[in-house]
Amino acid sequence: MNAPSLTPGGIYVHLPYCVSRCEYCAFVVTTDESSRGRYLDALIRECELVAPETARARFDSIYLGGGTPSRVPAGEISRLLTELRRAFDVDASAEVTLEANPDDVTAELVRAWRACGITRVSAGVQSFEDRELSAVGRRHDAATARHALELLSDEGFSVSADLILGLPEQTPETFERSVDQLLDSRVPHVSIYLLETEKSKTIEQDRRLRPERYLSDDTQAELWLSVAERLRCAGYVHYEVSNWAIPGRQARHNCKYWERVSTLGFGVSAHELWGGRRRANVSALPAYFAEVEAGRRPTALDQPVDAEEAAREGIVLGLRLARGVAWSDIEAWLDSHPDSALEEDLESWQGAGLAARENGRLHLTERGFLVSNEILCRFV
């Protein structure tokens, strides 16, 4: 089934190669780069297998994630983007994002990225405090991060930078200093993530054994609300749970996921929503190579999204956005899923200032974003 041609779709490509694995990482990555050439060939072959499904579709975003895409030589990035544009109808003005580690960013490389069609770079800063970076195995230091953001901005990229709140060794003062430096950089897009200790056995065990290294949940909540206000005062719009942007500089590709716009996913562990189906690729490189090289899509999951699941996703993903969802969608959900407890929760969330109903829509507040996981899981 071909996707509708009216709304441009997005293309995600997973590049899993890293020099080392950060202690908080939960993504599918490998530190063995020996298969990278074979992997690029497989990606291009996978695109060829999928292209017939997209004959009437057009795309206005490409996202190269990982892993560490900035580790891939610029010539290979150029070849990949050329093949993507050959296989799919990609707008000339498409947003093309590459994730980068600050220590990979050099003046020569940013020029090469620009030449091959990259328009946006998402830099994994995480912190501007050397002690915190070292505590989670990051290879760069604060000075390298500052220099990388400067190089990227000077080259004219639309730059996104992220920080993590809750890192080991972090204090309220060091986090505020990191925010200061991020604001000084004037990048147009900022992501701030709460450290998810449960996704890393190493971090989870360390926090249990040495809790003094970590901020309390209450302190993290206070800092989150404080930084949200600082970013607002600096001209950033909080448009999604973890993302702020100068108006007009929101991440086009990422918004497609929250708005349930059709996207393709290529590479090991990549996910997609296409033609009314959700698919996920196999998460092991040997299986990925075997399937693609045999001329088959490397899917581990392929299932239709029925009307009920689409409605649930619309609410759960929509509430991640600052604009929230139409109240009529909430009412329709309650009509088809009678749940007096959920109705009471909706009232209590509004009464507690976690959610607000305005102009026919329900949206989470800043405090609501802090507990969004607990709220969203009620729509099951």
C-alpha positions as CSV (number, residue, x, y, z in Angstrom):
1,M,0.0,0.0,0.0
2,N,1.4,3.4,-1.0
3,A,1.3,6.3,1.5
4,P,-0.7,9.4,0.8
5,S,1.2,11.9,-1.2
6,L,-0.2,15.1,0.3
7,T,1.8,15.1,3.5
8,P,5.6,14.6,3.0
9,G,7.0,11.7,4.9
10,G,10.4,11.2,6.6
11,I,13.3,8.8,6.3
12,Y,15.3,7.5,9.3
13,V,18.6,5.7,8.8
14,H,20.3,3.9,11.7
15,L,24.1,4.0,11.7
16,P,25.1,1.9,14.7
17,Y,28.9,2.3,14.8
18,C,30.6,3.9,17.9
19,V,34.1,4.1,19.2
20,S,32.8,3.2,22.7
21,R,29.4,2.7,24.4
22,C,28.3,5.4,26.8
23,E,27.2,4.0,30.2
24,Y,23.6,5.4,29.8
25,C,23.1,4.2,26.2
26,A,20.2,1.9,25.4
27,F,20.4,2.0,21.6
28,V,21.6,-0.8,19.3
29,V,25.2,0.1,18.7
30,T,28.5,-1.7,18.0
31,T,32.1,-0.7,18.6
32,D,33.4,-3.0,15.8
33,E,33.6,-0.8,12.7
34,S,35.0,-3.6,10.5
35,S,31.6,-4.2,8.8
36,R,30.8,-0.6,8.1
37,G,31.3,-0.9,4.3
38,R,29.2,-3.9,4.1
39,Y,26.5,-2.2,6.2
40,L,26.4,0.8,3.8
41,D,25.9,-1.6,0.9
42,A,23.1,-3.3,2.8
43,L,21.4,0.0,3.6
44,I,21.4,0.9,-0.1
45,R,20.0,-2.5,-1.0
46,E,17.3,-2.2,1.7
47,C,16.3,1.1,0.1
48,E,16.0,-0.5,-3.3
49,L,13.7,-3.2,-1.7
50,V,11.4,-0.6,-0.2
51,A,11.3,1.9,-3.0
52,P,8.4,0.3,-5.0
53,E,6.2,0.9,-1.9
54,T,6.7,4.6,-2.2
55,A,5.9,5.4,-5.8
56,R,3.5,8.2,-5.0
57,A,5.1,9.5,-1.9
58,R,7.4,12.4,-1.3
59,F,9.7,13.2,1.6
60,D,11.0,16.4,3.2
61,S,13.2,15.0,6.0
62,I,16.1,12.6,6.4
63,Y,17.5,11.7,9.8
64,L,20.8,9.9,10.2
65,G,20.9,8.6,13.7
66,G,22.8,6.0,15.7
67,G,25.2,5.0,17.0
68,T,27.6,7.8,15.9
69,P,26.8,9.0,12.4
70,S,29.6,11.5,12.6
71,R,32.1,8.6,12.7
72,V,31.1,7.6,9.2
73,P,33.4,9.2,6.6
74,A,31.9,12.1,4.7
75,G,32.3,10.3,1.4
76,E,30.1,7.4,2.6
77,I,27.5,9.9,4.0
78,S,27.5,11.5,0.6
79,R,27.0,8.2,-1.2
80,L,24.2,7.2,1.2
81,L,22.3,10.5,0.7
82,T,22.8,10.3,-3.1
83,E,21.2,6.8,-3.1
84,L,18.4,7.9,-0.9
85,R,17.5,10.7,-3.3
86,R,17.8,8.4,-6.2
87,A,15.4,5.8,-4.6
88,F,12.9,8.2,-3.2
89,D,11.3,11.6,-4.1
90,V,13.1,13.8,-1.6
91,D,12.4,17.5,-1.7
92,A,15.3,19.7,-2.6
93,S,14.7,21.7,0.5
94,A,14.4,18.7,2.8
95,E,15.7,18.9,6.4
96,V,18.7,16.5,6.5
97,T,19.9,15.8,10.1
98,L,23.1,14.1,11.2
99,E,23.8,13.2,14.8
100,A,27.3,14.1,15.9
101,N,29.6,13.7,18.8
102,P,31.5,16.9,19.6
103,D,34.9,15.2,19.4
104,D,34.3,14.3,15.8
105,V,33.5,17.8,14.7
106,T,36.3,19.5,12.7
107,A,36.4,22.5,10.3
108,E,37.2,20.1,7.4
109,L,34.4,17.7,8.3
110,V,31.7,20.3,8.7
111,R,32.5,21.7,5.3
112,A,32.2,18.2,3.9
113,W,28.9,17.6,5.6
114,R,27.6,20.8,4.1
115,A,28.8,19.8,0.6
116,C,27.0,16.5,0.7
117,G,23.7,17.9,1.7
118,I,23.5,17.9,5.5
119,T,21.4,20.9,6.7
120,R,21.0,20.2,10.4
121,V,23.3,18.7,13.1
122,S,22.2,17.3,16.4
123,A,25.2,17.5,18.8
124,G,25.4,15.2,21.8
125,V,26.8,17.7,24.3
126,Q,25.2,16.1,27.4
127,S,27.1,18.4,29.8
128,F,29.6,21.2,29.8
129,E,31.2,19.8,33.0
130,D,34.3,17.5,32.4
131,R,33.7,15.5,35.6
132,E,30.1,14.6,34.6
133,L,31.2,13.7,31.0
134,S,33.9,11.4,32.3
135,A,31.5,9.8,34.8
136,V,29.4,8.4,31.9
137,G,32.2,7.6,29.5
138,R,31.9,10.5,27.1
139,R,35.0,11.0,24.9
140,H,34.8,14.8,24.6
141,D,35.3,17.5,27.2
142,A,33.6,20.8,27.7
143,A,36.0,22.8,25.6
144,T,35.6,20.4,22.7
145,A,31.8,20.8,22.9
146,R,31.9,24.5,22.9
147,H,34.3,24.5,19.9
148,A,32.1,22.0,18.0
149,L,29.0,24.2,18.4
150,E,30.9,27.2,17.2
151,L,32.2,25.4,14.1
152,L,28.7,24.1,13.3
153,S,27.0,27.5,13.7
154,D,29.7,29.3,11.7
155,E,29.2,26.8,8.8
156,G,25.5,27.7,8.8
157,F,23.9,24.5,10.0
158,S,20.7,24.5,12.0
159,V,22.2,23.2,15.2
160,S,20.5,21.2,18.0
161,A,22.3,20.5,21.3
162,D,21.3,18.4,24.2
163,L,21.9,18.1,27.9
164,I,21.1,15.4,30.4
165,L,19.7,16.2,33.8
166,G,20.6,13.7,36.5
167,L,24.1,12.6,35.5
168,P,26.3,11.1,38.1
169,E,28.4,13.8,39.9
170,Q,25.9,16.5,38.8
171,T,24.9,19.2,41.2
172,P,22.3,22.0,40.8
173,E,25.2,24.4,40.3
174,T,26.9,22.4,37.6
175,F,23.7,21.8,35.7
176,E,22.9,25.5,35.8
177,R,26.4,26.2,34.5
178,S,25.8,23.8,31.6
179,V,22.5,25.6,30.8
180,D,24.4,29.0,30.9
181,Q,26.9,27.7,28.3
182,L,24.1,26.3,26.1
183,L,22.3,29.6,26.1
184,D,25.6,31.4,25.4
185,S,26.0,29.2,22.3
186,R,22.6,30.5,20.9
187,V,21.8,27.2,19.1
188,P,18.3,27.4,17.8
189,H,17.2,24.0,19.2
190,V,17.7,22.5,22.6
191,S,16.9,19.0,24.0
192,I,17.0,18.3,27.7
193,Y,16.6,14.7,28.8
194,L,16.1,13.2,32.3
195,L,18.7,10.4,32.8
196,E,16.7,7.1,32.6
197,T,18.7,5.0,35.0
198,E,16.5,2.0,34.5
199,K,17.8,1.7,30.9
200,S,21.4,1.1,32.0
201,K,22.3,-1.7,34.4
202,T,25.6,0.0,35.2
203,I,24.0,3.4,36.0
204,E,21.1,1.7,38.0
205,Q,23.5,-0.3,40.1
206,D,25.8,2.7,40.7
207,R,22.9,4.8,41.8
208,R,21.8,2.1,44.3
209,L,25.4,1.7,45.7
210,R,26.4,5.4,45.6
211,P,23.3,7.5,45.8
212,E,25.2,10.5,46.9
213,R,26.5,10.9,43.3
214,Y,23.0,11.6,42.1
215,L,20.5,14.4,42.4
216,S,17.3,13.5,44.1
217,D,14.1,13.3,42.1
218,D,12.7,16.4,43.8
219,T,15.8,18.4,42.9
220,Q,15.7,17.2,39.3
221,A,12.1,18.3,39.2
222,E,13.0,21.8,40.5
223,L,15.8,22.1,38.0
224,W,13.6,21.0,35.2
225,L,11.0,23.7,35.9
226,S,13.7,26.3,36.4
227,V,15.4,25.6,33.1
228,A,12.1,25.6,31.3
229,E,11.5,29.1,32.5
230,R,15.0,30.2,31.6
231,L,14.6,28.9,28.1
232,R,11.2,30.6,27.7
233,C,12.7,33.9,28.8
234,A,15.5,33.4,26.3
235,G,13.0,33.0,23.4
236,Y,12.7,29.3,23.1
237,V,9.3,27.6,22.7
238,H,8.8,24.3,24.7
239,Y,7.1,22.4,21.9
240,E,7.5,18.8,23.1
241,V,8.3,17.1,26.4
242,S,12.1,17.2,26.0
243,N,12.5,19.8,23.2
244,W,12.7,23.6,22.9
245,A,13.3,25.7,19.8
246,I,13.5,29.2,18.6
247,P,10.1,29.7,16.7
248,G,10.3,28.0,13.3
249,R,13.3,25.9,14.2
250,Q,11.5,22.8,15.5
251,A,12.9,19.4,14.4
252,R,10.8,18.7,11.3
253,H,11.7,15.0,11.3
254,N,11.0,14.3,14.9
255,C,7.7,16.1,14.8
256,K,6.5,13.4,12.2
257,Y,6.7,10.8,14.9
258,W,4.6,12.7,17.4
259,E,2.1,13.7,14.7
260,R,1.9,10.1,13.3
261,V,3.1,11.2,9.8
262,S,4.4,8.3,7.6
263,T,8.1,7.6,8.0
264,L,10.4,4.9,6.7
265,G,13.1,3.3,8.8
266,F,16.3,1.7,7.4
267,G,19.1,-0.2,9.1
268,V,19.4,-2.5,12.1
269,S,16.7,-1.9,14.8
270,A,15.0,0.9,12.7
271,H,11.3,1.4,13.2
272,E,8.7,2.9,10.7
273,L,5.0,3.7,10.2
274,W,4.1,3.2,6.6
275,G,1.0,2.3,4.7
276,G,-1.0,1.8,7.9
277,R,1.6,-0.7,9.3
278,R,4.2,-0.5,12.0
279,R,7.4,-2.3,11.3
280,A,10.6,-2.8,13.2
281,N,13.9,-4.2,11.8
282,V,15.9,-7.0,13.4
283,S,18.3,-5.7,16.1
284,A,21.3,-7.9,15.4
285,L,23.7,-7.1,12.6
286,P,24.2,-10.8,11.4
287,A,20.5,-11.2,10.9
288,Y,20.2,-7.8,9.2
289,F,22.9,-8.7,6.7
290,A,21.5,-12.2,6.1
291,E,18.0,-10.9,5.3
292,V,18.9,-7.9,3.1
293,E,21.6,-9.8,1.2
294,A,19.0,-12.5,0.5
295,G,16.7,-9.8,-1.0
296,R,14.3,-9.7,1.9
297,R,13.2,-6.9,4.1
298,P,14.9,-7.4,7.5
299,T,11.7,-7.0,9.6
300,A,11.3,-8.5,13.1
301,L,7.8,-6.9,13.4
302,D,5.3,-6.1,10.8
303,Q,1.7,-5.5,11.9
304,P,-1.3,-3.4,10.9
305,V,-2.3,-0.4,13.0
306,D,-6.1,-0.7,13.5
307,A,-8.4,2.2,14.2
308,E,-8.3,1.7,18.0
309,E,-4.5,1.6,18.1
310,A,-4.3,4.7,15.8
311,A,-6.6,6.6,18.2
312,R,-4.5,5.6,21.2
313,E,-1.3,6.6,19.5
314,G,-2.9,9.9,18.5
315,I,-3.6,10.7,22.2
316,V,-0.3,9.3,23.7
317,L,1.9,10.9,21.1
318,G,-0.1,14.1,20.9
319,L,0.1,14.8,24.6
320,R,3.8,14.8,24.3
321,L,3.4,18.0,22.3
322,A,2.7,21.4,24.0
323,R,-0.4,21.9,21.9
324,G,-1.8,18.6,23.2
325,V,-4.8,16.9,21.6
326,A,-8.4,17.8,20.7
327,W,-10.7,17.3,23.6
328,S,-13.1,15.6,21.2
329,D,-10.4,12.8,20.7
330,I,-10.4,12.3,24.5
331,E,-14.2,12.1,24.6
332,A,-14.2,9.6,21.7
333,W,-11.7,7.5,23.6
334,L,-13.8,7.5,26.7
335,D,-16.9,6.7,24.7
336,S,-15.2,3.6,23.2
337,H,-13.3,2.7,26.4
338,P,-15.6,3.6,29.4
339,D,-13.3,4.1,32.4
340,S,-14.6,6.0,35.4
341,A,-11.1,6.0,37.0
342,L,-9.6,7.6,33.9
343,E,-12.3,10.2,33.9
344,E,-11.5,11.0,37.5
345,D,-7.8,11.1,36.6
346,L,-8.5,13.6,33.9
347,E,-10.2,15.8,36.4
348,S,-7.5,15.4,39.1
349,W,-4.7,16.2,36.6
350,Q,-6.4,19.4,35.7
351,G,-7.1,20.2,39.4
352,A,-3.4,19.6,40.3
353,G,-2.1,21.8,37.5
354,L,-0.6,18.9,35.5
355,A,-3.0,19.3,32.6
356,A,-5.2,22.1,31.2
357,R,-8.2,22.2,28.9
358,E,-8.1,25.3,26.7
359,N,-9.7,26.2,23.3
360,G,-11.1,22.7,22.9
361,R,-7.8,20.9,23.5
362,L,-6.2,19.1,26.4
363,H,-2.5,19.7,27.0
364,L,0.1,18.9,29.7
365,T,1.6,21.8,31.7
366,E,5.3,22.1,32.6
367,R,4.6,20.1,35.8
368,G,2.6,17.6,33.7
369,F,5.5,17.0,31.4
370,L,7.6,15.9,34.5
371,V,5.2,13.0,35.1
372,S,4.1,12.4,31.5
373,N,5.0,8.7,31.6
374,E,2.6,8.1,34.4
375,I,-0.1,10.1,32.6
376,L,0.3,8.6,29.2
377,C,0.3,5.0,30.4
378,R,-3.3,5.5,31.5
379,F,-4.4,5.4,27.8
380,V,-4.2,1.6,27.3
